[in-house]
């Protein structure tokens, strides 16, 4: 990412998506972090939040896969019933 910013001249002139999202979420947080250059004091909580969201993302992916497997199983069952119905005629 740093190399990409060097292509645009002064990296301070580049506004990142994270910076915009921070400003939209809380302009005071943006002022403290980007305006004054202060680091958040709640680093432990931020890391815990990152781990929490990683676990949630894993659960969401697993749930999506299970829904897909269930849908495929229902479709296979319907096809099997149709074939058995045709053969039973």
MDAnalysis code that builds the backbone (N, CA, C; Angstrom):
import MDAnalysis as mda
import numpy as np

u = mda.Universe.empty(267, n_residues=89, atom_resindex=np.repeat(np.arange(89), 3), trajectory=True)
u.add_TopologyAttr("name", ["N", "CA", "C"] * 89)
u.add_TopologyAttr("resid", np.arange(1, 90))
u.add_TopologyAttr("resname", ["UNK", "UNK", "UNK", "UNK", "UNK", "UNK", "UNK", "UNK", "UNK", "UNK", "UNK", "UNK", "UNK", "UNK", "UNK", "UNK", "UNK", "UNK", "UNK", "UNK", "UNK", "UNK", "UNK", "UNK", "UNK", "UNK", "UNK", "UNK", "UNK", "UNK", "UNK", "UNK", "UNK", "UNK", "UNK", "UNK", "UNK", "UNK", "UNK", "UNK", "UNK", "UNK", "UNK", "UNK", "UNK", "UNK", "UNK", "UNK", "UNK", "UNK", "UNK", "UNK", "UNK", "UNK", "UNK", "UNK", "UNK", "UNK", "UNK", "UNK", "UNK", "UNK", "UNK", "UNK", "UNK", "UNK", "UNK", "UNK", "UNK", "UNK", "UNK", "UNK", "UNK", "UNK", "UNK", "UNK", "UNK", "UNK", "UNK", "UNK", "UNK", "UNK", "UNK", "UNK", "UNK", "UNK", "UNK", "UNK", "UNK"])
u.atoms.positions = np.array([
    [0.828, -1.187, 0.000],
    [0.000, 0.000, 0.000],
    [0.868, 1.245, 0.000],
    [1.958, 1.223, 0.753],
    [2.819, 2.389, 0.831],
    [3.396, 2.721, -0.545],
    [3.786, 1.688, -1.313],
    [4.328, 1.930, -2.648],
    [3.282, 2.565, -3.551],
    [2.019, 2.160, -3.396],
    [0.949, 2.742, -4.193],
    [0.808, 4.228, -3.907],
    [0.940, 4.620, -2.643],
    [0.799, 6.022, -2.280],
    [1.932, 6.865, -2.854],
    [3.119, 6.282, -2.988],
    [4.250, 7.027, -3.522],
    [4.020, 7.418, -4.974],
    [3.190, 6.685, -5.699],
    [2.885, 7.013, -7.087],
    [2.110, 8.318, -7.202],
    [1.468, 8.750, -6.142],
    [0.636, 9.938, -6.174],
    [1.334, 11.158, -5.577],
    [2.630, 11.125, -5.448],
    [3.354, 12.261, -4.899],
    [3.407, 12.185, -3.390],
    [2.931, 13.212, -2.734],
    [2.967, 13.294, -1.276],
    [1.851, 12.436, -0.687],
    [2.185, 11.377, 0.079],
    [1.143, 10.522, 0.665],
    [0.179, 11.283, 1.569],
    [0.600, 12.417, 2.110],
    [-0.292, 13.204, 2.965],
    [-1.444, 13.790, 2.157],
    [-1.274, 13.904, 0.834],
    [-2.331, 14.451, -0.017],
    [-3.389, 13.417, -0.369],
    [-3.110, 12.150, -0.101],
    [-4.030, 11.072, -0.458],
    [-4.965, 10.805, 0.715],
    [-6.263, 10.816, 0.446],
    [-7.263, 10.500, 1.462],
    [-7.681, 9.050, 1.251],
    [-7.494, 8.233, 2.267],
    [-7.820, 6.811, 2.154],
    [-9.286, 6.566, 2.476],
    [-9.774, 5.398, 2.080],
    [-11.151, 5.016, 2.400],
    [-11.339, 4.915, 3.909],
    [-10.318, 4.434, 4.611],
    [-10.406, 4.329, 6.075],
    [-10.549, 5.711, 6.705],
    [-9.825, 6.682, 6.171],
    [-9.913, 8.036, 6.708],
    [-11.310, 8.613, 6.491],
    [-11.880, 8.383, 5.328],
    [-13.239, 8.868, 5.046],
    [-14.245, 8.179, 5.957],
    [-14.115, 6.855, 6.106],
    [-15.039, 6.114, 6.970],
    [-14.933, 6.590, 8.411],
    [-13.720, 6.879, 8.864],
    [-13.535, 7.380, 10.225],
    [-14.237, 8.715, 10.390],
    [-14.101, 9.606, 9.415],
    [-14.740, 10.917, 9.499],
    [-16.258, 10.797, 9.497],
    [-16.786, 9.940, 8.625],
    [-18.242, 9.774, 8.545],
    [-18.783, 9.191, 9.842],
    [-18.062, 8.226, 10.411],
    [-18.508, 7.590, 11.655],
    [-18.427, 8.565, 12.820],
    [-17.303, 9.288, 12.940],
    [-17.133, 10.206, 14.073],
    [-16.087, 11.251, 13.698],
    [-16.536, 12.460, 13.451],
    [-15.605, 13.509, 13.040],
    [-14.594, 13.839, 14.139],
    [-14.978, 13.674, 15.396],
    [-14.038, 13.925, 16.499],
    [-12.922, 12.882, 16.496],
    [-13.267, 11.629, 16.237],
    [-12.240, 10.589, 16.132],
    [-11.290, 10.910, 14.986],
    [-11.828, 11.367, 13.859],
    [-10.993, 11.729, 12.722],
    [-10.040, 12.861, 13.096],
    [-10.550, 13.878, 13.795],
    [-9.725, 15.018, 14.199],
    [-8.578, 14.574, 15.100],
    [-8.893, 13.693, 16.060],
    [-7.858, 13.237, 16.987],
    [-6.816, 12.369, 16.285],
    [-7.293, 11.459, 15.420],
    [-6.383, 10.504, 14.787],
    [-5.593, 11.120, 13.641],
    [-6.279, 11.811, 12.733],
    [-5.616, 12.320, 11.537],
    [-5.182, 13.776, 11.677],
    [-5.968, 14.568, 12.394],
    [-5.609, 15.971, 12.574],
    [-4.486, 16.164, 13.574],
    [-4.608, 15.529, 14.731],
    [-3.615, 15.686, 15.795],
    [-2.603, 14.551, 15.837],
    [-2.855, 13.470, 15.098],
    [-1.920, 12.347, 15.048],
    [-1.886, 11.505, 16.306],
    [-2.959, 11.516, 17.087],
    [-3.012, 10.740, 18.325],
    [-3.484, 9.318, 18.037],
    [-2.876, 8.356, 18.682],
    [-3.281, 6.958, 18.558],
    [-4.393, 6.665, 19.566],
    [-5.350, 5.801, 19.210],
    [-6.383, 5.413, 20.176],
    [-5.753, 4.729, 21.385],
    [-6.280, 5.017, 22.564],
    [-5.750, 4.415, 23.790],
    [-6.319, 3.030, 24.049],
    [-7.399, 2.691, 23.398],
    [-8.065, 1.409, 23.653],
    [-7.615, 0.338, 22.658],
    [-6.327, 0.135, 22.535],
    [-5.780, -0.833, 21.587],
    [-6.253, -2.257, 21.880],
    [-6.332, -2.608, 23.163],
    [-6.778, -3.966, 23.521],
    [-8.208, -4.198, 23.052],
    [-9.070, -3.203, 23.249],
    [-10.461, -3.333, 22.814],
    [-10.556, -3.404, 21.295],
    [-9.733, -2.621, 20.608],
    [-9.742, -2.658, 19.146],
    [-9.318, -4.031, 18.625],
    [-8.283, -4.611, 19.238],
    [-7.856, -5.958, 18.831],
    [-8.941, -6.984, 19.139],
    [-9.592, -6.852, 20.313],
    [-10.675, -7.782, 20.672],
    [-11.826, -7.663, 19.678],
    [-12.129, -6.447, 19.261],
    [-13.176, -6.245, 18.262],
    [-12.818, -6.875, 16.931],
    [-11.554, -6.771, 16.541],
    [-11.100, -7.408, 15.302],
    [-11.251, -8.916, 15.358],
    [-10.891, -9.502, 16.509],
    [-11.049, -10.959, 16.665],
    [-12.527, -11.345, 16.642],
    [-13.362, -10.548, 17.302],
    [-14.801, -10.824, 17.341],
    [-15.381, -10.826, 15.921],
    [-15.020, -9.824, 15.135],
    [-15.554, -9.739, 13.779],
    [-15.004, -10.845, 12.887],
    [-13.786, -11.272, 13.131],
    [-13.234, -12.399, 12.365],
    [-14.019, -13.673, 12.657],
    [-14.367, -13.886, 13.935],
    [-15.167, -15.070, 14.292],
    [-16.561, -14.986, 13.676],
    [-17.159, -13.797, 13.699],
    [-18.485, -13.638, 13.097],
    [-18.439, -13.902, 11.596],
    [-17.397, -13.439, 10.935],
    [-17.270, -13.665, 9.492],
    [-17.144, -15.151, 9.191],
    [-16.400, -15.874, 10.019],
    [-16.267, -17.320, 9.848],
    [-17.619, -18.000, 10.016],
    [-18.369, -17.588, 11.024],
    [-19.697, -18.170, 11.258],
    [-20.634, -17.872, 10.088],
    [-20.557, -16.662, 9.542],
    [-21.406, -16.302, 8.402],
    [-21.067, -17.143, 7.173],
    [-19.776, -17.335, 6.917],
    [-19.379, -18.167, 5.770],
    [-19.853, -19.601, 5.954],
    [-19.712, -20.131, 7.167],
    [-20.149, -21.503, 7.450],
    [-21.658, -21.627, 7.269],
    [-22.404, -20.656, 7.779],
    [-23.864, -20.689, 7.646],
    [-24.269, -20.634, 6.173],
    [-23.593, -19.814, 5.398],
    [-23.890, -19.732, 3.968],
    [-23.637, -21.053, 3.260],
    [-22.541, -21.702, 3.625],
    [-22.247, -23.012, 3.027],
    [-23.308, -24.034, 3.413],
    [-23.722, -24.030, 4.667],
    [-24.735, -24.984, 5.125],
    [-26.066, -24.746, 4.410],
    [-26.428, -23.491, 4.202],
    [-27.651, -23.199, 3.451],
    [-27.548, -23.735, 2.025],
    [-26.396, -23.572, 1.412],
    [-26.189, -24.095, 0.058],
    [-26.291, -25.606, 0.015],
    [-25.690, -26.270, 0.995],
    [-25.771, -27.735, 1.062],
    [-27.216, -28.176, 1.261],
    [-27.946, -27.485, 2.122],
    [-29.353, -27.819, 2.356],
    [-30.193, -27.637, 1.101],
    [-29.959, -26.544, 0.393],
    [-30.691, -26.285, -0.850],
    [-30.395, -27.374, -1.876],
    [-29.125, -27.766, -1.979],
    [-28.749, -28.835, -2.914],
    [-29.393, -30.163, -2.525],
    [-29.473, -30.444, -1.222],
    [-30.085, -31.694, -0.755],
    [-31.576, -31.718, -1.082],
    [-32.262, -30.602, -0.894],
    [-33.693, -30.532, -1.222],
    [-33.888, -30.728, -2.721],
    [-33.069, -30.081, -3.526],
    [-33.176, -30.228, -4.974],
    [-32.926, -31.673, -5.399],
    [-31.907, -32.309, -4.819],
    [-31.617, -33.712, -5.137],
    [-32.785, -34.604, -4.730],
    [-33.394, -34.337, -3.585],
    [-34.547, -35.117, -3.136],
    [-35.728, -34.963, -4.075],
    [-35.985, -33.742, -4.535],
    [-37.088, -33.518, -5.473],
    [-36.838, -34.228, -6.801],
    [-35.614, -34.181, -7.270],
    [-35.280, -34.882, -8.516],
    [-35.466, -36.385, -8.337],
    [-35.018, -36.919, -7.207],
    [-35.177, -38.346, -6.927],
    [-36.658, -38.721, -6.869],
    [-37.473, -37.910, -6.202],
    [-38.916, -38.183, -6.148],
    [-39.533, -38.163, -7.540],
    [-39.124, -37.206, -8.361],
    [-39.647, -37.120, -9.720],
    [-39.265, -38.363, -10.525],
    [-38.012, -38.792, -10.416],
    [-37.554, -39.988, -11.138],
    [-38.326, -41.211, -10.657],
    [-38.505, -41.362, -9.350],
    [-39.265, -42.500, -8.818],
    [-40.720, -42.452, -9.265],
    [-41.282, -41.274, -9.354],
    [-42.669, -41.126, -9.805],
    [-42.785, -41.545, -11.272],
    [-41.816, -41.121, -12.097],
    [-41.818, -41.491, -13.516],
    [-41.659, -43.004, -13.665],
    [-40.752, -43.603, -12.900],
    [-40.519, -45.048, -12.998],
    [-41.701, -45.853, -12.466],
    [-42.457, -45.301, -11.555],
    [-43.581, -46.017, -10.963],
    [-44.839, -45.982, -11.803],
    [-44.869, -45.227, -12.848],
    [-46.069, -45.120, -13.684],
    [-46.295, -46.329, -14.500],
])
